[in-house]
Amino acid sequence: MRNKVVLVVTLGIGFSAFLAVPAFSAVPATGSDEDSSEDSQTDSSTDSMTGTPPEANPEAETNSMLRAARQVHLGQIRFDENAFDFGRVKRGEKLNHRFTFKNVGKGPLKVYGVHAACGCTAAEVATDKEYPPQEVGAIDVTFDTTDFNGSIVKTVTVMTNERHVPDRTLSIKATVVSEFEINPPLADFGEVLSQTGGTQQIFIKPQPGQKFSIEKIRFNAESLAVSSLTKDGGYLLSVELKKNISPGFLKETIYIKNDSKSLPELRIPVRATVRGNIEIEPRYLEFGAISPTAKSSRSVTVTGMQDFEIKNIRMDLNLNGTRVKDTSSLLKMNPVSTDKLKKLIAIDLMNKTEKAGSVHGKLFIETTDPQQKEIAVDFYAFFR
């Protein structure tokens, strides 16, 4: 009977996440008869360095256990294909493809989890499923082209219990064709001061032979003001970033309802780094893949234009989309005061859970600055 691991990938725009995959040293899957004989003779005699029996020497006992572990057969995943090209598609289409695989190894295969790169979000994968030798399964990938244009390549990393190559990469490719010409494709204000704001213009014009009519424009009026006028057969959008909005990384979207059949709601991303009295570097933390019981360390530097103090640090953490209530054993934060204008926060993220999967969260840094009383820092990791 066919079993499958389902991965739903929704591809977003304006955000890029990178999974740092550590290098693994190749360990032989099975020992030869000669190696096994040698190991057996060594274990049944005394330790060559201490002259004591193995059961009296913890180090020898550990080495014996490691040798036994190396001789355990594990599964091996083999995909029918590692890449798929959707070809030319219309912007707005939702594309689906199934990657099928088989366990061609001599032991059970486990799929610990999946990670979709470039800001994708993946559904939780059951980590307790085992595929015996010759068992087949599948990973379903969905590609939403709404926020893309041109040649696109996306990757999905599949993490398994294989010894030699525990991480496998699948890729999907498409050439997305849009009915509109959008110049520029997003309103990017770059770095701006909170007290100054800014203005950007975007021109939207239908491709030759196409028609385009705007019916309604939606946006966040607290931080933006958007207006439009017709020009040269298209529309000229004026996007204003309001003054005195909260400092931090601004990520907004302008929704344009129109008469297109394939893309009836065109989305224009708006990005800005709004500077205030306090700056944080970096604003996003990537802890990478963390093995069981291991930890990954990062740091955040908080710099102010005038004297300030860090009052408190709290956090939210989600494992496979589920909020973890008690994070005291997973995350350790240690504020280190270097001077009145600069603080360093050392952060350790530890994999002490029984589940594997994607970890998303936010650090909330409370300060004495009246304008930036709380500053959020996003972080991501993958627990093996």
C-alpha positions in Angstrom: 0.0 0.0 0.0 1.3 3.4 -0.9 2.1 5.8 1.9 3.0 9.4 1.5 4.5 12.3 3.4 2.6 15.5 2.5 4.5 18.8 2.2 2.4 21.8 1.3 4.7 24.7 0.2 3.2 28.2 -0.1 5.7 30.5 -1.7 5.7 34.1 -0.5 7.5 37.2 -1.7 9.9 39.7 -0.1 11.4 37.3 2.5 14.3 35.0 2.1 15.2 32.3 4.6 18.3 30.1 4.2 18.7 26.8 5.9 22.3 26.2 6.9 23.0 22.5 6.6 26.1 21.3 8.4 28.6 19.1 6.8 28.5 15.4 7.7 31.4 13.0 7.7 30.7 9.7 5.9 30.6 6.7 8.2 30.5 3.2 6.7 27.0 1.8 6.8 28.1 -1.7 7.6 31.4 -3.2 8.6 33.1 -6.0 6.7 33.5 -9.5 8.1 37.1 -8.7 8.8 36.2 -5.6 10.8 33.5 -7.4 12.7 35.9 -10.1 13.7 38.4 -7.6 14.9 35.8 -5.7 16.9 34.7 -9.0 18.5 38.2 -9.9 19.6 38.8 -6.5 21.0 35.6 -6.4 23.0 36.1 -9.9 24.5 39.6 -9.2 25.7 41.0 -6.4 27.9 41.5 -2.8 27.1 44.9 -2.4 25.4 45.7 0.8 27.3 44.4 0.0 30.8 44.4 -3.8 31.0 40.9 -3.8 32.3 37.9 -5.7 31.0 35.5 -3.6 28.7 32.7 -3.7 31.3 35.0 -2.0 33.8 36.1 0.7 31.4 33.3 3.2 30.4 35.3 4.5 27.4 35.7 1.0 26.0 32.0 0.3 26.6 31.1 3.4 24.8 33.3 2.5 21.8 31.8 -0.9 21.7 28.3 0.6 21.6 29.4 2.9 18.8 30.7 0.0 16.8 27.4 -1.9 17.3 25.5 1.2 16.2 27.5 1.5 13.0 26.5 -2.1 12.0 22.8 -1.3 12.2 21.2 -1.2 8.7 19.3 2.0 7.9 17.1 3.0 5.0 18.0 4.8 1.9 15.7 7.1 0.0 15.6 7.2 -3.8 13.4 9.7 -5.6 12.0 8.9 -9.1 13.1 12.5 -9.9 14.8 15.3 -8.0 13.6 18.2 -10.1 10.5 19.2 -12.0 9.9 22.0 -14.6 6.4 23.3 -14.9 7.4 25.3 -18.0 5.5 28.5 -18.9 2.6 29.3 -16.6 0.3 32.3 -16.0 1.0 34.4 -13.0 -1.7 33.5 -10.4 -1.8 29.8 -11.1 -1.3 27.3 -8.2 0.8 24.4 -9.4 1.1 21.0 -7.9 3.6 18.2 -8.3 4.2 14.9 -6.5 7.7 13.6 -5.9 7.6 9.8 -5.3 10.3 7.8 -3.5 11.2 4.3 -2.5 13.3 3.0 0.4 16.0 1.1 -1.4 18.0 0.5 1.8 18.4 -2.6 4.0 16.6 -1.1 7.0 13.8 1.2 8.0 13.6 4.8 6.5 12.4 7.8 8.5 11.6 11.2 7.1 12.4 13.5 10.0 11.0 16.6 8.3 11.1 18.9 5.3 12.2 22.5 4.9 11.2 24.8 2.0 13.6 27.6 1.3 13.1 31.2 0.3 10.4 32.1 2.8 8.2 29.1 2.1 6.1 27.6 4.8 5.8 23.8 5.1 3.1 21.7 6.8 4.2 19.4 9.7 5.4 16.0 8.6 4.7 12.9 10.8 8.1 12.0 12.2 6.9 8.6 13.7 6.3 7.0 10.2 8.8 4.3 9.2 9.2 3.0 5.6 10.4 -0.6 5.5 12.7 -1.7 2.7 11.0 -1.3 -0.8 8.2 0.7 0.7 7.1 3.7 -1.4 5.9 7.2 -0.4 5.4 10.7 -1.8 5.9 14.4 -1.1 3.4 16.7 -2.6 4.6 20.2 -3.5 2.3 23.2 -4.2 3.7 26.3 -5.9 1.6 29.5 -5.7 2.8 31.8 -8.5 0.7 34.8 -7.4 3.7 36.8 -6.2 6.3 35.8 -8.8 7.2 36.8 -12.3 9.9 35.4 -14.7 12.1 32.4 -14.3 11.7 30.9 -10.8 13.6 28.0 -9.1 12.6 26.9 -5.5 14.1 24.1 -3.4 12.8 21.8 -0.7 15.1 19.9 1.7 14.1 16.5 2.8 15.7 15.3 6.1 16.0 11.6 6.8 17.8 9.1 9.0 20.2 8.1 6.2 23.8 7.9 7.3 25.7 9.0 4.3 23.4 11.7 2.8 20.8 12.6 5.5 19.6 15.7 3.6 18.2 15.5 0.1 17.2 18.5 -2.1 14.2 18.6 -4.5 13.7 21.5 -6.8 10.8 23.0 -8.8 11.1 25.4 -11.7 8.7 27.5 -13.7 8.6 30.5 -16.1 5.9 32.7 -14.8 4.2 35.0 -17.4 2.3 38.1 -16.2 -0.5 40.0 -17.9 0.9 43.2 -16.5 4.2 45.1 -16.6 5.0 46.5 -13.2 7.8 48.9 -12.8 9.3 48.6 -10.2 7.7 45.4 -9.0 7.6 46.6 -5.4 7.8 49.8 -3.4 11.2 49.6 -1.7 11.9 52.6 0.5 15.2 51.2 1.8 16.4 52.9 5.0 14.3 55.9 6.2 14.0 57.9 9.4 10.7 57.6 11.2 10.3 61.3 11.3 10.7 61.8 7.6 8.8 59.1 5.8 9.0 58.9 2.0 7.2 58.5 -1.4 7.5 55.9 -4.2 5.8 55.6 -7.6 4.9 52.4 -9.4 3.6 52.1 -13.0 1.3 49.3 -14.0 0.7 48.6 -17.7 -1.0 45.7 -19.4 1.1 43.6 -21.8 0.3 44.0 -25.6 -3.1 42.6 -26.4 -4.2 42.6 -22.8 -6.6 44.9 -20.9 -6.3 46.0 -17.3 -8.7 48.0 -15.2 -8.4 48.8 -11.5 -11.6 48.3 -9.5 -10.4 48.8 -5.9 -7.2 49.4 -3.9 -6.7 48.1 -0.3 -3.7 49.0 2.1 -2.8 49.6 5.7 -3.8 53.2 6.2 -1.9 53.4 9.5 1.4 53.3 7.7 0.6 54.0 4.0 -1.3 56.4 1.8 -1.9 55.1 -1.8 -3.5 56.9 -4.8 -3.7 56.2 -8.5 -4.2 57.9 -11.9 -4.4 56.7 -15.5 -1.3 57.3 -17.7 -0.2 56.0 -21.1 -2.7 53.2 -21.1 -1.9 52.1 -17.6 -2.0 53.3 -14.0 0.5 55.3 -12.0 0.5 54.5 -8.3 1.8 57.0 -5.7 2.8 55.2 -2.5 3.5 57.4 0.6 5.2 56.0 3.7 3.7 58.0 6.6 5.8 59.9 9.1 6.4 58.8 12.7 5.5 55.2 12.3 7.1 52.6 14.6 10.8 51.9 13.9 11.6 48.5 12.6 11.4 46.5 9.4 8.1 47.4 7.6 6.5 44.7 5.5 3.2 45.8 4.0 1.2 44.8 0.9 -1.0 46.8 -1.5 -3.9 44.8 -2.8 -5.3 45.8 -6.2 -8.6 44.3 -7.3 -8.8 44.2 -11.1 -10.6 42.6 -14.0 -7.9 40.0 -14.8 -9.1 36.4 -15.0 -5.9 34.7 -13.9 -4.8 37.3 -11.3 -8.0 39.2 -10.1 -6.0 40.6 -7.1 -2.6 42.0 -7.8 -0.3 42.3 -4.8 2.4 45.0 -4.6 4.8 44.5 -1.7 6.0 47.5 0.3 9.3 47.3 2.2 11.2 49.7 4.4 13.7 49.7 7.2 12.4 52.5 9.5 15.2 53.9 11.8 14.5 55.2 15.3 16.6 56.0 18.4 17.6 52.3 18.8 19.0 50.0 16.2 19.2 46.2 16.3 21.7 44.0 14.3 20.8 41.5 13.0 17.0 41.8 12.8 16.6 38.1 11.9 18.4 35.1 13.4 18.9 31.9 11.5 20.1 29.1 13.9 20.2 26.4 11.2 19.7 22.7 11.8 20.2 21.5 15.4 20.7 17.9 16.3 19.1 16.4 19.5 20.6 17.6 22.7 22.8 20.1 20.8 22.6 23.9 20.8 23.2 26.7 18.4 24.5 30.1 19.6 23.9 33.6 18.1 24.0 37.2 19.4 22.1 40.4 18.9 23.6 43.9 19.3 21.3 46.7 20.5 22.6 50.3 19.9 21.0 53.6 20.9 21.4 57.2 20.0 21.0 58.1 23.6 21.2 56.4 27.0 18.8 53.4 27.4 18.5 50.2 29.3 17.1 46.7 28.5 14.2 46.1 31.0 13.2 42.6 29.9 13.5 39.9 27.2 10.7 37.5 26.4 10.0 35.2 23.5 7.4 33.2 21.6 8.4 29.9 20.0 6.4 27.7 17.7 7.4 24.1 16.8 5.7 22.8 13.6 3.1 25.6 14.0 2.2 24.8 17.6 3.1 27.3 20.3 5.5 25.9 23.0 4.3 27.2 26.4 7.4 26.4 28.4 10.6 27.5 26.6 12.9 27.8 29.7 14.8 24.7 28.6 15.0 25.6 24.9 16.2 29.2 24.8 18.8 30.9 27.0 19.3 34.7 26.7 22.0 36.6 28.6 22.1 40.4 28.2 25.6 41.8 28.4 25.9 45.5 29.0 29.0 46.9 27.2 28.2 50.6 27.7 25.3 53.1 28.0 24.7 53.1 24.2 25.4 49.5 23.2 24.1 46.2 24.7 25.0 42.7 23.6 22.5 39.8 24.0 23.9 36.3 23.8 21.4 33.6 22.7 21.5 29.8 22.9 18.8 27.7 21.2 18.8 24.1 22.4 17.1 21.1 20.9 15.6 19.4 24.0 12.3 18.3 22.5 11.1 14.9 21.5 9.8 16.2 18.1 11.6 17.2 15.0 10.5 20.0 12.7 10.5 23.7 11.9 11.0 26.2 14.7 9.7 29.8 14.2 9.7 32.5 16.9 10.2 36.1 18.0 12.3 37.7 20.6 10.7 40.7 22.3 13.3 43.2 23.8 11.8 45.7 26.2 13.7 49.0 26.6 13.4 52.3 28.4 13.2 54.3 25.2 9.8 56.0 25.0 9.5 55.5 21.2 10.7 51.9 21.1 9.4 50.3 24.2 9.5 46.8 22.7 11.5 45.6 19.7 10.8 42.3 17.9 13.5 40.0 16.4 12.4 37.0 14.3 14.3 33.7 14.5 14.2 30.3 12.7 15.7 26.9 13.2 15.1 23.2 12.4 15.2 20.6 15.1 16.4 17.2 13.8 
